[in-house]
C-alpha cells in the first residue's frame, strides 16, 4: 500500500507540474503572438505617416530621399508579414520563428533609415529577445517536401514575373513617358524597369500614358503579392505524413494481437491509418490526419500502465507537427484518464450492444422480427456465415451487391471508423451472406471479432436495391442466434451517431446544441431511422465520446472528422498499390 501511495503521489506531482508548465508556455506563446501582431500594426502605421522633421533633416545629410522611400516600403511589407506570422507563432511553427527573427532585423534597419524611429526599433528588439528566450518552444515543423516545392514555385514565379514584365514593357513600347517625353524601352531597359518595380517603390521617372499600360504595371504588383503569399503558405504548411513502413505495420499487428481490447482495434489495421508509437514502442495510437486534425480511432492500444504516457507523447508529437489531436469513440470508463490531463469531451452517440444470452424473440415488441423471420424462411431465404480466408470467387460475387447498394444510396465508400469494400480486408474476416430461394446473394455483412472477449461487431452492411421487406431483420436475427449458439457473449451494431446526445438535463450546452442541430441533419442523413432500426434488437446503449484538448480546436477537428469519414485518401492508396497486406 505504501508503494502504491507513493506512486500515486509522484503521478499527482508530475500532473500538477505539467499543468504549471503548460500554462506558463501558453502565456508565453500568446504574448509572443500578440507582440508580433502589435509589431505588424506599428510597422503599417509607421510606413504611412512621416517621421519626426528634426530627425529627417539630420538623415538628409547621410541618406538620399530615395533610400528612405524604399525603407517605407519595406516597413509596410514587414508589417503585413508580421501580422501573418503572429498566427503561426501561436501554433509554435519553427519556420515562423526564423522568419520573424529575420523580419525583426529588417524592421530595425528600415525604421532607422526612414526616420530614426528608435521607438519602433526598441519594440522589434524586445520581440526578438522574447523569441530567442522562447526558442525551444517553437518545435512545430512544416512539411519539408512542401517547403522545397514552395521554394521551387517561388523561384519559378519570380522568374515568370520578370519575364512577364520584361516582355510586357517591350511590347508596350510607346505607352510610357519619362520626363514628359515618350519613352522607348529596349529589352535591357524593360528588364531593369521590371526589376526596379519588384524591389523599389519610386517609379515616378517612368509612368504609363495609357489605361492599358497602367493596368499592366498594376498587374506586376499583383503577381508579386500572390507569389509571396503562396510561398509563405507553402513554407508554413503542417506536416503531411507518408506511407507507413511494412516493419511498423507488423509491429502494430503484434501490439494489437497482445493488447487489443475492442473490435475497433481491427479497424486500426486498415491502410488509411497512420501510427504513433510510445517511447518504448509498447503502445500504438492509430490515427488519420486531415488538415490540422490528427484523429485517433478509439484509445491507445497497449499496456494500461503505459496509456497516460502514450497520450502525453502523442499530444507532444501532434504539437511538433502542427496538428490538433482528438480521440474518437472513447468509452466512458476511459474518460477519467483524459480528465487528469485537462482534456475535454462531448458525447457523439451510442453504441448498440446486444447481450446474446438475454436475446429472444418473445413478446409483442418483437412481433415484426418474428414475422420477418417466418416469412423469409418460408420463401427459401437462408443465412450462411463464411469463415476466413474468404475465397476470391465469393468476393467476386459480393462486389456487384456492394456496387448496387452504393448506387442506390447515391453515396460513396466511407472510411476511418468503418471498413470499405476492399478484398484485402474482407478476405480475413467472417462474412455473413443472405441467399434467396434461387441461391442468389441479396445481402451481406462482414464481422469483426473483439480482442480478449467473446464479442462480434457488425462492420460493412450491403444489400441489393430491390429486396424483400424484412431482409436485414432476417440477416441480423439469424446472426444473433448464430453467435449465441457459438458461445459469444455480445454482438455490437456499432455506433449510432448522435443517439442520446444532449438528452439529459445535465448535458453540456454543446451537446444540447448538437441535439438541436440533429433535427436539421436528419433531412440529409437518417440518424433517427438508423437508431430506431438498431433498437429493434433489444440492445444496451453505451455512450461514446469525442475527446479533444481545447474548445478552440473543436471546429477544425469536426471538419477533419468529416473528411476522415469521407475517405479522401482512399483512392490515392488504392492507385498506389502500396502498403502491406491486411
C-alpha positions as CSV (number, residue, x, y, z in Angstrom):
1,X,0.0,0.0,0.0
2,X,2.9,2.4,0.8
3,X,4.4,1.8,-2.6
4,X,1.0,2.4,-4.3
5,X,0.5,5.6,-2.4
6,X,4.0,6.9,-3.3
7,X,3.4,6.1,-7.0
8,X,0.1,7.9,-6.9
9,X,1.8,10.9,-5.2
10,X,4.5,11.0,-7.8
11,X,2.0,10.9,-10.6
12,X,0.0,13.7,-8.9
13,X,3.0,15.9,-8.6
14,X,4.0,15.3,-12.2
15,X,0.5,16.1,-13.3
16,X,0.5,19.4,-11.4
17,X,3.9,20.3,-12.7
18,X,2.9,19.6,-16.3
19,X,-0.2,21.9,-15.8
20,X,2.1,24.7,-14.5
21,X,4.5,24.3,-17.4
22,X,1.6,24.2,-19.9
23,X,0.1,27.4,-18.6
24,X,3.5,29.2,-18.5
25,X,4.2,28.2,-22.1
26,X,0.7,29.1,-23.2
27,X,1.0,32.6,-21.7
28,X,4.4,33.0,-23.4
29,X,3.1,31.9,-26.8
30,X,0.1,34.2,-26.5
31,X,2.2,37.2,-25.5
32,X,4.7,36.5,-28.3
33,X,1.9,36.2,-30.9
34,X,0.2,39.4,-29.6
35,X,3.5,41.3,-29.6
36,X,4.2,40.2,-33.2
37,X,0.7,41.4,-34.2
38,X,1.4,44.7,-32.5
39,X,4.7,44.9,-34.3
40,X,2.9,44.5,-37.6
41,X,0.4,47.2,-36.8
42,X,3.2,49.6,-35.7
43,X,5.1,48.9,-39.0
44,X,2.0,49.6,-41.1
45,X,1.2,52.8,-39.1
46,X,4.8,54.0,-39.3
47,X,5.1,53.4,-43.1
48,X,2.1,55.6,-43.8
49,X,3.0,58.7,-41.7
50,X,6.1,60.8,-42.0
51,X,8.7,60.8,-39.2
52,X,9.9,63.5,-36.9
53,X,11.1,66.5,-39.0
54,X,14.2,67.1,-36.9
55,X,15.3,63.5,-37.3
56,X,14.6,63.6,-41.1
57,X,16.6,66.8,-41.5
58,X,19.5,65.1,-39.8
59,X,19.1,62.0,-42.0
60,X,19.2,64.1,-45.2
61,X,22.9,64.7,-44.6
62,X,23.6,61.0,-44.9
63,X,20.8,59.2,-46.9
64,X,19.0,60.3,-50.1
65,X,15.2,60.6,-50.2
66,X,15.0,57.5,-52.5
67,X,16.6,55.2,-49.8
68,X,14.2,56.4,-47.2
69,X,11.2,55.9,-49.6
70,X,12.3,52.3,-50.0
71,X,12.6,51.9,-46.2
72,X,8.9,53.0,-46.0
73,X,8.0,50.2,-48.5
74,X,10.0,47.6,-46.6
75,X,8.4,48.7,-43.3
76,X,4.9,48.2,-44.8
77,X,5.8,44.8,-46.2
78,X,7.2,43.7,-42.8
79,X,4.0,44.9,-41.2
80,X,1.9,42.6,-43.3
81,X,4.2,39.7,-42.8
82,X,4.3,40.2,-39.0
83,X,0.5,40.0,-38.9
84,X,0.6,36.8,-40.9
85,X,3.3,35.2,-38.8
86,X,1.6,36.1,-35.5
87,X,-0.9,33.3,-36.1
88,X,1.8,30.8,-36.9
89,X,3.8,31.7,-33.9
90,X,0.8,30.8,-31.8
91,X,1.0,27.4,-33.5
92,X,4.6,27.0,-32.4
93,X,5.9,26.9,-36.0
94,X,9.7,26.7,-36.2
95,X,9.8,28.3,-39.7
96,X,7.6,31.2,-38.4
97,X,10.2,31.7,-35.6
98,X,13.1,32.0,-38.1
99,X,11.1,34.3,-40.4
100,X,10.0,36.6,-37.5
101,X,13.6,36.9,-36.3
102,X,14.7,37.9,-39.8
103,X,11.8,40.4,-40.1
104,X,12.8,42.0,-36.7
105,X,16.3,42.6,-38.1
106,X,14.9,44.1,-41.3
107,X,12.4,46.1,-39.4
108,X,15.1,47.6,-37.2
109,X,17.1,48.7,-40.2
110,X,14.2,50.1,-42.2
111,X,12.9,52.1,-39.2
112,X,16.3,53.6,-38.6
113,X,16.7,54.5,-42.3
114,X,13.3,56.0,-42.9
115,X,13.3,58.4,-39.9
116,X,15.4,57.3,-37.0
117,X,12.4,55.7,-35.4
118,X,14.2,54.2,-32.4
119,X,10.9,53.5,-30.6
120,X,9.8,51.0,-33.2
121,X,13.4,49.6,-33.2
122,X,13.2,49.0,-29.4
123,X,9.8,47.2,-29.9
124,X,11.4,45.0,-32.6
125,X,14.4,44.2,-30.4
126,X,12.1,43.3,-27.4
127,X,10.2,40.9,-29.7
128,X,13.5,39.4,-31.0
129,X,14.7,38.9,-27.4
130,X,11.5,37.2,-26.4
131,X,11.7,34.9,-29.4
132,X,15.2,34.0,-28.6
133,X,14.3,33.2,-24.9
134,X,11.4,31.0,-26.0
135,X,13.2,29.4,-29.0
136,X,12.9,25.9,-27.5
137,X,9.1,26.1,-27.5
138,X,8.8,26.6,-31.3
139,X,9.0,23.0,-32.3
140,X,6.2,22.6,-34.8
141,X,7.6,21.5,-38.1
142,X,6.4,22.4,-41.6
143,X,6.1,19.8,-44.3
144,X,9.6,19.5,-45.8
145,X,8.6,18.3,-49.3
146,X,6.0,21.1,-49.4
147,X,8.7,23.6,-48.3
148,X,11.0,22.5,-51.1
149,X,8.1,22.6,-53.5
150,X,7.2,26.1,-52.3
151,X,10.8,27.3,-52.8
152,X,10.8,25.9,-56.3
153,X,7.4,27.6,-57.0
154,X,8.7,30.8,-55.6
155,X,11.8,30.8,-57.8
156,X,9.6,29.9,-60.9
157,X,7.0,32.5,-60.1
158,X,9.7,35.2,-59.6
159,X,11.2,34.1,-63.0
160,X,7.8,34.3,-64.6
161,X,7.2,37.7,-63.1
162,X,10.5,39.1,-64.5
163,X,9.8,37.5,-67.9
164,X,6.2,38.8,-67.9
165,X,7.3,42.3,-67.0
166,X,10.2,42.4,-69.5
167,X,8.0,41.1,-72.4
168,X,5.1,43.5,-71.4
169,X,7.3,46.6,-71.3
170,X,8.9,45.7,-74.6
171,X,5.6,45.0,-76.4
172,X,4.0,48.2,-74.9
173,X,6.7,50.4,-76.5
174,X,5.4,54.0,-76.7
175,X,2.9,53.6,-73.9
176,X,5.2,55.1,-71.2
177,X,6.7,58.5,-70.7
178,X,9.8,59.8,-69.0
179,X,10.3,63.5,-68.1
180,X,7.2,64.3,-70.2
181,X,8.6,62.5,-73.4
182,X,7.5,59.2,-74.9
183,X,10.0,56.6,-73.6
184,X,11.1,53.8,-75.8
185,X,12.2,50.7,-73.8
186,X,14.6,48.2,-75.3
187,X,15.0,44.7,-73.9
188,X,17.5,45.7,-71.3
189,X,15.6,48.8,-70.3
190,X,12.4,46.6,-69.9
191,X,14.3,44.1,-67.8
192,X,15.7,46.8,-65.4
193,X,12.4,48.5,-65.2
194,X,10.7,45.2,-64.2
195,X,13.4,44.6,-61.5
196,X,13.0,48.1,-60.2
197,X,9.2,47.7,-59.8
198,X,9.7,44.5,-57.9
199,X,12.2,45.9,-55.3
200,X,11.5,49.7,-55.3
201,X,8.5,51.9,-54.5
202,X,9.6,55.0,-56.5
203,X,9.0,54.6,-60.3
204,X,7.9,58.2,-61.0
205,X,10.6,58.6,-63.7
206,X,8.8,56.1,-66.0
207,X,5.0,56.5,-66.0
208,X,2.2,54.9,-68.2
209,X,0.5,57.2,-70.6
210,X,-2.5,54.9,-71.4
211,X,-5.0,52.9,-69.3
212,X,-3.8,49.6,-70.7
213,X,-0.2,50.4,-69.7
214,X,-1.4,51.4,-66.2
215,X,-3.3,48.1,-65.8
216,X,-0.1,46.3,-66.9
217,X,2.1,47.9,-64.3
218,X,-0.5,47.1,-61.6
219,X,-0.6,43.5,-62.7
220,X,3.1,43.2,-61.9
221,X,2.5,44.1,-58.3
222,X,-0.5,41.7,-58.1
223,X,1.6,38.8,-59.4
224,X,4.4,39.7,-56.9
225,X,1.9,39.8,-54.0
226,X,0.3,36.5,-54.9
227,X,3.7,34.9,-55.2
228,X,4.8,36.0,-51.7
229,X,1.5,34.8,-50.1
230,X,1.7,31.4,-51.8
231,X,5.3,31.0,-50.8
232,X,4.6,31.8,-47.1
233,X,1.6,29.3,-47.1
234,X,3.8,26.6,-48.5
235,X,6.6,27.3,-46.0
236,X,4.3,27.1,-43.0
237,X,2.1,24.2,-44.1
238,X,1.5,21.4,-41.5
239,X,3.4,18.2,-41.9
240,X,1.9,15.6,-44.3
241,X,2.6,12.0,-43.4
242,X,3.7,9.5,-45.9
243,X,3.1,5.7,-46.2
244,X,3.7,3.5,-43.2
245,X,6.6,1.1,-43.5
246,X,6.0,-2.7,-43.5
247,X,8.0,-3.1,-40.3
248,X,5.8,-0.6,-38.5
249,X,2.7,-2.4,-39.7
250,X,4.0,-5.7,-38.4
251,X,4.7,-4.1,-35.0
252,X,1.1,-2.6,-35.0
253,X,-0.4,-6.0,-35.6
254,X,1.7,-7.5,-32.8
255,X,0.7,-4.9,-30.3
256,X,-3.0,-5.2,-31.3
257,X,-2.9,-9.0,-31.0
258,X,-1.5,-8.7,-27.5
259,X,-3.4,-5.7,-26.1
260,X,-6.4,-5.1,-28.4
261,X,-9.5,-4.6,-26.2
262,X,-12.3,-4.0,-28.7
263,X,-13.3,-4.6,-32.3
264,X,-12.2,-1.1,-33.1
265,X,-8.6,-2.4,-32.8
266,X,-9.1,-4.4,-36.0
267,X,-10.0,-1.2,-37.9
268,X,-6.7,0.2,-36.8
269,X,-5.1,-2.1,-39.3
270,X,-6.8,-0.5,-42.3
271,X,-4.5,1.3,-44.7
272,X,-6.0,4.7,-44.1
273,X,-4.3,4.8,-40.6
274,X,-1.0,6.3,-39.6
275,X,0.7,5.3,-36.3
276,X,2.4,6.9,-33.3
277,X,4.4,4.6,-31.0
278,X,5.1,5.2,-27.4
279,X,8.8,5.8,-26.5
280,X,9.2,2.2,-25.5
281,X,7.2,1.1,-28.6
282,X,4.9,-0.9,-26.3
283,X,1.7,1.1,-27.3
284,X,0.4,2.4,-30.5
285,X,-2.0,5.2,-31.5
286,X,-3.9,4.7,-34.8
287,X,-4.9,8.0,-36.4
288,X,-5.6,9.9,-39.6
289,X,-4.5,13.4,-40.4
290,X,-6.9,15.7,-42.2
291,X,-5.8,19.4,-42.4
292,X,-4.5,20.2,-39.0
293,X,-6.5,17.4,-37.2
294,X,-5.0,14.1,-36.1
295,X,-8.0,12.0,-35.2
296,X,-7.5,8.7,-33.3
297,X,-9.9,5.8,-33.6
298,X,-10.6,4.7,-30.0
299,X,-8.0,4.7,-27.2
300,X,-4.3,4.0,-27.4
301,X,-3.6,0.3,-27.7
302,X,-1.1,-1.2,-25.3
303,X,-0.5,-2.0,-21.6
304,X,-2.7,0.0,-19.3
305,X,0.3,1.3,-17.3
306,X,1.7,2.9,-20.5
307,X,-1.5,4.6,-21.5
308,X,-1.1,8.0,-19.9
309,X,2.5,8.4,-21.1
310,X,1.4,7.4,-24.6
311,X,-1.3,10.1,-24.6
312,X,1.1,12.7,-23.4
313,X,3.6,11.7,-26.0
314,X,1.0,11.7,-28.8
315,X,0.0,15.2,-27.8
316,X,3.6,16.5,-28.0
317,X,4.0,14.6,-31.3
318,X,1.0,16.5,-32.6
319,X,2.2,19.8,-31.4
320,X,5.5,19.3,-33.1
321,X,3.7,18.6,-36.4
322,X,1.2,21.5,-36.0
323,X,-1.8,19.2,-35.5
324,X,-4.8,19.2,-33.2
325,X,-5.2,15.7,-31.5
326,X,-8.5,14.1,-30.9
327,X,-9.8,10.7,-29.8
328,X,-12.9,9.3,-31.4
329,X,-15.4,6.7,-29.9
330,X,-13.8,6.7,-26.4
331,X,-15.8,4.6,-23.9
332,X,-16.9,6.2,-20.6
333,X,-14.7,4.2,-18.4
334,X,-11.6,5.8,-20.0
335,X,-12.7,9.5,-19.5
336,X,-11.0,9.8,-16.1
337,X,-7.6,9.3,-17.7
338,X,-8.2,12.2,-20.1
339,X,-9.7,14.3,-17.3
340,X,-6.5,14.1,-15.3
341,X,-4.7,15.5,-18.3
342,X,-7.0,18.5,-18.7
343,X,-8.8,17.3,-21.9
344,X,-12.5,17.9,-22.7
345,X,-15.1,15.6,-24.3
346,X,-18.5,15.6,-25.8
347,X,-20.8,12.6,-26.4
348,X,-21.1,11.7,-30.1
349,X,-23.5,8.9,-30.0
350,X,-24.3,5.5,-28.5
351,X,-23.1,2.0,-29.4
352,X,-25.8,-0.6,-29.6
353,X,-24.6,-3.8,-27.9
354,X,-26.8,-6.9,-27.6
355,X,-26.4,-9.3,-24.7
356,X,-26.7,-12.6,-26.6
357,X,-27.6,-14.6,-23.6
358,X,-30.6,-12.4,-23.0
359,X,-31.7,-12.1,-26.6
360,X,-35.1,-13.6,-27.6
361,X,-38.0,-13.0,-29.9
362,X,-40.8,-13.4,-27.4
363,X,-43.3,-10.7,-26.7
364,X,-45.4,-8.2,-28.6
365,X,-42.5,-5.8,-29.1
366,X,-40.7,-8.5,-31.2
367,X,-43.6,-9.3,-33.5
368,X,-42.1,-7.6,-36.5
369,X,-38.9,-9.5,-36.1
370,X,-40.7,-12.9,-35.8
371,X,-42.8,-12.0,-38.9
372,X,-39.8,-11.2,-41.0
373,X,-38.0,-14.4,-39.9
374,X,-41.0,-16.6,-40.6
375,X,-41.9,-15.1,-43.9
376,X,-38.4,-15.1,-45.4
377,X,-37.7,-18.6,-44.1
378,X,-40.8,-19.9,-45.9
379,X,-39.8,-18.2,-49.1
380,X,-36.4,-20.1,-49.1
381,X,-34.1,-17.4,-47.8
382,X,-31.2,-18.6,-45.7
383,X,-28.1,-17.3,-43.9
384,X,-24.6,-18.7,-44.4
385,X,-21.5,-17.5,-42.4
386,X,-18.3,-17.9,-44.4
387,X,-15.1,-18.4,-42.4
388,X,-11.8,-16.8,-43.4
389,X,-9.9,-16.9,-45.6
390,X,-12.7,-15.8,-47.9
391,X,-12.3,-17.2,-51.4
392,X,-11.8,-14.8,-54.4
393,X,-14.8,-16.3,-56.1
394,X,-17.1,-15.3,-53.2
395,X,-15.7,-11.8,-53.1
396,X,-16.3,-11.5,-56.8
397,X,-20.0,-12.3,-56.2
398,X,-20.2,-9.8,-53.3
399,X,-18.8,-6.9,-55.3
400,X,-21.9,-6.3,-57.6
401,X,-24.1,-6.3,-54.4
402,X,-21.9,-3.6,-52.9
403,X,-21.8,-1.5,-56.1
404,X,-25.6,-1.7,-56.4
405,X,-26.0,-0.6,-52.8
406,X,-23.8,2.4,-53.3
407,X,-25.6,3.4,-56.5
408,X,-29.0,3.0,-54.8
409,X,-27.9,5.2,-51.8
410,X,-26.2,7.8,-54.1
411,X,-23.2,7.5,-51.8
412,X,-19.6,6.6,-51.7
413,X,-17.4,4.4,-49.6
414,X,-16.9,5.6,-46.0
415,X,-13.7,5.2,-44.1
416,X,-11.9,5.7,-40.7
417,X,-14.4,4.1,-38.3
418,X,-15.8,1.6,-40.7
419,X,-14.4,-0.5,-43.5
420,X,-14.9,-0.2,-47.2
421,X,-15.2,-2.9,-49.9
422,X,-11.6,-4.0,-50.1
423,X,-10.7,-7.6,-50.8
424,X,-7.5,-7.5,-48.7
425,X,-9.7,-6.5,-45.7
426,X,-12.7,-8.7,-46.3
427,X,-10.8,-11.9,-47.0
428,X,-9.6,-12.0,-43.4
429,X,-12.9,-11.9,-41.6
430,X,-16.2,-13.8,-41.3
431,X,-18.8,-12.8,-43.8
432,X,-22.5,-13.4,-43.3
433,X,-24.4,-13.8,-46.6
434,X,-28.2,-14.0,-47.2
435,X,-29.2,-16.1,-50.2
436,X,-32.7,-16.2,-51.7
437,X,-34.5,-19.3,-53.0
438,X,-32.5,-19.1,-56.2
439,X,-29.2,-19.1,-54.3
440,X,-28.6,-15.5,-55.4
441,X,-26.7,-13.3,-52.9
442,X,-29.0,-10.4,-51.9
443,X,-27.3,-9.1,-48.7
444,X,-24.1,-9.5,-46.7
445,X,-22.1,-8.1,-43.8
446,X,-18.6,-8.7,-42.5
447,X,-17.9,-9.3,-38.9
448,X,-15.1,-8.1,-36.6
449,X,-14.3,-10.2,-33.6
450,X,-13.4,-8.5,-30.4
451,X,-10.0,-8.9,-28.8
452,X,-9.7,-10.6,-25.4
453,X,-13.5,-11.1,-25.2
454,X,-16.3,-13.0,-26.9
455,X,-17.8,-10.2,-28.9
456,X,-18.5,-9.7,-32.5
457,X,-19.2,-6.4,-34.3
458,X,-21.2,-5.6,-37.5
459,X,-18.9,-3.8,-39.9
460,X,-19.8,-3.4,-43.6
461,X,-23.5,-3.8,-44.4
462,X,-24.7,-4.1,-48.0
463,X,-27.8,-5.3,-49.8
464,X,-29.3,-5.2,-53.3
465,X,-31.6,-2.2,-54.3
466,X,-34.6,-4.5,-54.6
467,X,-35.0,-7.0,-51.7
468,X,-37.9,-8.5,-49.7
469,X,-39.2,-6.4,-46.8
470,X,-37.5,-7.6,-43.6
471,X,-34.3,-8.9,-45.3
472,X,-32.0,-7.0,-43.0
473,X,-34.0,-8.0,-40.0
474,X,-33.7,-11.6,-41.2
475,X,-29.9,-11.2,-41.6
476,X,-29.4,-9.8,-38.1
477,X,-31.7,-12.0,-36.1
478,X,-30.1,-15.0,-37.8
479,X,-26.7,-13.7,-36.8
480,X,-27.8,-13.1,-33.2
481,X,-28.9,-16.7,-33.0
482,X,-25.8,-18.0,-34.8
483,X,-23.3,-16.3,-32.4
484,X,-25.5,-17.1,-29.3
485,X,-25.3,-20.8,-30.2
486,X,-21.5,-20.3,-30.9
487,X,-21.0,-19.2,-27.3
488,X,-20.4,-15.5,-27.9
489,X,-21.4,-13.0,-25.1
490,X,-22.3,-9.9,-27.1
491,X,-22.9,-8.6,-30.6
492,X,-22.4,-4.9,-31.4
493,X,-24.2,-3.0,-34.0
494,X,-21.5,-0.3,-33.9
495,X,-22.0,3.4,-33.2
496,X,-25.4,5.1,-33.7
497,X,-24.2,8.7,-34.5
498,X,-25.7,11.4,-32.3
499,X,-28.0,9.0,-30.5
500,X,-28.7,10.1,-26.9
501,X,-26.6,13.3,-27.4
502,X,-27.9,16.2,-25.2
503,X,-30.8,14.2,-23.9
504,X,-30.1,14.6,-20.2
505,X,-30.9,17.8,-18.4
506,X,-27.3,17.8,-17.1
507,X,-25.8,17.5,-20.6
508,X,-23.3,20.3,-21.6
509,X,-24.6,23.1,-23.7
510,X,-22.5,22.0,-26.7
511,X,-24.3,18.6,-26.6
512,X,-27.7,20.2,-26.4
513,X,-26.7,22.3,-29.4
514,X,-25.8,19.2,-31.3
515,X,-29.1,17.6,-30.4
516,X,-30.9,20.6,-31.8
517,X,-28.7,20.5,-34.9
518,X,-29.5,16.8,-35.5
519,X,-33.1,17.7,-36.3
520,X,-31.8,19.5,-39.4
521,X,-29.2,16.9,-40.3
522,X,-32.0,14.2,-40.4
523,X,-33.2,15.9,-43.6
524,X,-30.0,14.6,-45.2
525,X,-28.9,11.7,-43.0
526,X,-31.4,9.3,-41.4
527,X,-29.8,9.2,-37.9
528,X,-33.1,8.6,-36.3
529,X,-34.0,5.9,-38.7
530,X,-30.7,4.1,-38.1
531,X,-31.2,4.4,-34.3
532,X,-34.8,3.0,-34.5
533,X,-33.7,0.1,-36.6
534,X,-31.0,-1.0,-34.2
535,X,-33.4,-0.5,-31.3
536,X,-35.5,-3.4,-32.6
537,X,-32.9,-5.9,-31.5
538,X,-33.1,-5.0,-27.7
539,X,-29.5,-3.6,-27.4
540,X,-27.9,-1.9,-24.4
541,X,-26.9,1.6,-25.3
542,X,-23.4,2.6,-24.3
543,X,-22.3,6.3,-24.8
544,X,-19.2,7.1,-26.9
545,X,-17.3,10.3,-26.7
546,X,-15.0,12.6,-28.7
547,X,-12.1,13.7,-26.6
548,X,-10.3,16.9,-27.6
549,X,-7.7,19.2,-26.0
550,X,-9.5,22.6,-26.1
551,X,-12.7,24.2,-27.3
552,X,-10.9,26.4,-29.9
553,X,-9.7,23.3,-31.7
554,X,-13.1,21.7,-31.9
555,X,-14.3,23.3,-35.2
556,X,-11.2,22.2,-37.1
557,X,-11.4,18.7,-35.5
558,X,-15.1,18.4,-36.6
559,X,-14.1,19.3,-40.2
560,X,-11.2,16.8,-40.0
561,X,-13.6,14.1,-38.8
562,X,-16.0,14.7,-41.7
563,X,-13.0,14.4,-44.1
564,X,-11.8,11.3,-42.4
565,X,-15.2,9.7,-42.7
566,X,-15.4,10.6,-46.4
567,X,-12.0,8.9,-47.1
568,X,-10.5,11.4,-49.4
569,X,-7.1,9.5,-49.3
570,X,-8.6,6.1,-50.0
571,X,-8.3,6.1,-53.8
572,X,-4.8,7.5,-53.6
573,X,-3.8,4.5,-51.7
574,X,-5.6,2.1,-54.0
575,X,-4.0,3.6,-57.0
576,X,-0.5,3.5,-55.4
577,X,-0.8,-0.3,-54.8
578,X,1.5,0.3,-51.7
579,X,1.2,-1.0,-48.2
580,X,1.3,-4.3,-46.5
581,X,-1.4,-7.0,-46.8
582,X,-4.0,-6.8,-44.1
